[in-house]
Amino acid sequence: MDIQRNLLTISLVAISAILYFKWIDYSALDQAANVTTEVVDTGVPSVPLSEQSSVGVPSVASDLPSVPTEQIQTDPASLIVIDTDIVRATINTKGGVIEGLELKKNPVSLDQPDQGFPLLQKTASETFVSQDGLVPSGILEAPNHLTQYQSAVSSYRLDGQDKVVVPLTWRSESGVEFVKTFTFTKDSYVIDIDYTVNNNSPAPWSGYFYGQFNRSIPKDSGGGFGRLPSYTGGAYYDAEEHYQKYDFDDMEDANLDLENKGGWVAMLQHYFVGTWMPGDDTYKFYSGFNKQNSLYRIGYRTTSATSVPAGMQGQISSRVYIGSKEQSRLKKYEKEGIEGFDLTVDYGVLTFIADPLFTVLSWIHDVVGNWGWSIILLTVLIKLMFYPLSAASYRSMGKMKKLQPRMATLKERYKDDRQKFQMEMMALYKKEKVNPAGGCLPILIQIPVFIALYWVLLESVEMRHAPFALWWVDLSAKDPYYVLPILMGVSMFLMQKLNPAPMDDIQKKVMMIMPFALTFLFMSFPQGLVLYWVVNNVLTMAQQWFNYRQQEQNA
């Protein structure tokens, strides 16, 4: 098998994979659009029968005690706005739900630098909210994400201090007072959520905590030819199964029900993540799907009830990360004991290669201060690292190129006897000590590294809105003037001219079409990815030319 056939196969596989991803994305959107309405689901997790007390415990969501009417405000959409240095959050007092969160450091677009990316939102077309609450395990009530809280203040701002505290209160008919407190910290995407239970009733109170994300399938979850495939959906990490995805189809097919200790549960999307971090409590992961409004939820619930004796005070705490997948932040929590948190940046099966590549890329960026130049320098380092393998490949290809006239003669001589042509060609290879597969193995060894780098450039939020030079002001966006894709196509065409031409006429035609087809395809790719391919092609041509010239001089 010659080198052109391998290059052709690799290119076709890459194109097929991209088209497959596109088809999957469109299918997912079509299925979401055709969902039918069947049942109503409040989304409040139930307590297993084995964990219920003998009286007053809901076994399903519809059995939850109703909220006292006198506690419900006339305006169910009373909102509290919290401004910190990096987020602008909106909490609805109905349920104490975080139903809006803008990321100030990540603008919606370069044209709207003052408009933060709306990671959490609740609109007519899209829903992604963070919900939490308590499920009672005794005769006394507990607030959930449908409960109407009270707040004395409607806005908070982080001015000079390190933290801003947002308290909400609710008092049950039995006299138990609940103070739900959100704590937003400077330069942090982690929100601490604490429930203080003041049991002023004559009976003990006990209950479980739950935290969940509730969302619809986003409109831009991969659909559209100009968008590369990136995972959107649920995920979790536990000690036994480690990092696992649980996508929207999984949530429709079956409810997640997994006991765990440590780890986390999340809702992922490109560049951003919402993650509940239970800590060291024992808990259960769960998921669900509401067919009435096409909303998906994934979260966790504690399996050990918190008890507060009559006349005493107790506290239940949790925390949630809602922000970008900045790897320096994720690794910080990894060091604090949140195992596997950095895996929310999904490099796939080649994470063991991709993670070190991003580390080196970050080191280079710390020196040069520009992600575009960092990509160029990293590509140069990779080419240098693989130079011995590449040189061996080019030597083999150079020998094959020298044999092209003699192989063309053999083909013409035995054009009516393909079997005889193959025999004579192999005899020629043996006589000239040429291994036709000699140029393949070095390239195959490098492929995992290049694929891993592809995913690094695709998944890293650090590339989002990162400028390079001239009009290349966002390495995560396509080139507006298509200069990089054209350069990539030209470099690929020239690179083919340096290689020995295919013997098969069909292969020749396909190889001629490939630069044009890939140029068209790469027009929708992010600038950072295309920049990498252009630099890689230019370096490859330089290596080929240098090695071929050495062979001619040594001949």
C-alpha positions, 0 to 999 in steps of 0.5 A: 500500500503506497503513501498516497492511499493512506493519506487519501484514506485518512482524509476521507475518514476525517471528512466522514467523521465530521459529516457523521457528527453533523448528521447526529447533531441535526437528528438530535434537534429533529427529535427534540422538535417532535417530542409529544406531551404526556405527563407533568413532572415537577422535577422534585426528587422523591425519597426512596421507600427504604429511606422514608419515615412512617408518616408524611413522606412524599413517595413521588413528586406530586405527593410533596406538601403544598406551599402555604398560600399566605407565603406566596408573593403576589409577584411570582417573578420577583428577581434579585440581581447580584453583580460580582467582578466576573458574573451577573446572576439573577435569583428568582425568589420563587424557589430561590432558583438561579435562573440567570447567570452572565459571564462577564469575562466571556462576552456574547461576541466581540461586537458586544463586549459589555454583554456577558455570555448568558450561561443560565437563562430562562426565556421563551425559547431556551431554559437552563437553570440551577435548582435546589431544595430540601425534601422532608423525611418527617412530618414537618415541611421543607422548602423546594425549588417551587417555594416562595421565599422572601427577600428584603433586598432586590440587588447586591453588588460586590464592591471592594469586599471579597464576598457578597451574601444573599439571604432568603427566608421562608417559614413553614406553618409548623413554625420552622424557619429556613434561611437559604443563603447564597454566597458569591466570592470574588473572582470565583464561579463557585456559589456556596448555598447554605440552609440554616434550619431554625426549628421553632416547632415542638417536633424534630425536623429532618430532610434531604438536600438536592441540587439539579440543573434543568434545561432544554436542548440548546438551539446551537448544540452542534447544529449547522454546518459552520459548527464543529461537534462538541458535547452538550448534555449531562455528565458525572464523576464517581470513584468507580466509573470515573468520568461518564457522559449521560446525554439527553437521549439517556435521560429520555430512555432511563432515569439515572440512579447511582449512589456515590460519595465524592465526585460531581454531577454536571451539565456540559456545553461547549466552553462552559459547565454547570457542576454540583459538587456534593463534597464528602456526603453520601448521595445519589445521582439522578436524572429525569425528563419532562415530556410536557415542556421538553426539559431535562434535569440531572443532579444529586440528592443526599442519602443521609437525612439531616436532623434538627431537634426541636428548639435547635438550629441546624445547617445543610450546605452545598456548592455549585460551579457555574462558569467557563471551563478555564483549565487553571480554575478546574485544576485548582478544584482538582487539587482541593479534592474534586477529583476529575473536575478537569475532565469537563474539558472533554478531549475524549479518549486522547486526553492523556495526550491532549492534556500535556499538549495544552499544558505546553501550549499554556507555558508558551502562552505565558511567555509570548502572550498570544495564543496564535503564536503559541499554536505556531510555536507548539506546532513547530515543537511537535514537528521537531519532536517527530522529525526523526520519524518524519525523515524516515517517512520522507526518505521512503517517499523519496525512493518511491518518487525516483521509481515513478518512471520505471513503475509507469513503464511497468504499468504500460507494459502490463496494462492488461495483466494487473497481477503480473504488474503487481508481481513486477512492481514488488520485484522492483521494490525488492531489488531497489530495497524500497519498502512501500509501507515505509512512509506509512508507519511514521505518519500513523504514529503521529496521527494521535498527537495531531488529533489530540491537538485538534481537540485541544484547539477545539475544546479550550475556552482560552481560544474563545475571542483570543486575537492573533493578528490582523483581522484574525481577532477570534481564534474560535471563529472562522476566518471572515476573509477565508485567507487561512483556508485558502492557504491551507488548500494551496499548501496541501496542493503543493505538498501533493506535488512533492509526493510521488504521484499515485499510479491509479487514475482514480486516486489521481483524480481524488487526490486532485479534488481533495485540496479544493474539498478540504478548503471548502470544508475548512472555511467553517473551521475556527481560525486556531484550527486552520492556523495549526493546519497551515503551519503544519503543512508548511513545515511538512513541505519544508521537511520534505524539500530538505530531505529530498534535496539531501537524498539527491545530493547523496545519490 
